[in-house]
Amino acid sequence: MTDTAQIIIVAVITILTIILAIVGIQVVFILQEIKRSLTKVNNIVDDVEGVTSKIAESTSSVSGMMVGLKTALSLLGSFNRKKNE
């Protein structure tokens, strides 16, 4: 009776050890895949950051150009008023 119980216990422990080893290997593979995915997401975020900074620079350039144009038009308007007076 004791021999049968010991054999069953050893078999169960062996099977559980094998299952846990397989699960551990799968967890390592999953973590590697997560690392690759996060690296890709990081690259995408860097690209988006570059694009948004270029858009911001373009917007500020256009804004500066509009302010300069407005100033030039107001200056021309003031010259026209002086000529008319």
Secondary structure, 3 states (H helix, E strand, C coil): CHHHHHHHHHHHHHHHHHHHHHHHHHHHHHHHHHHHHHHHHHHHHHHHHHHHHHHHHHHHHHHHHHHHHHHHHHHHHHHHHHHHC
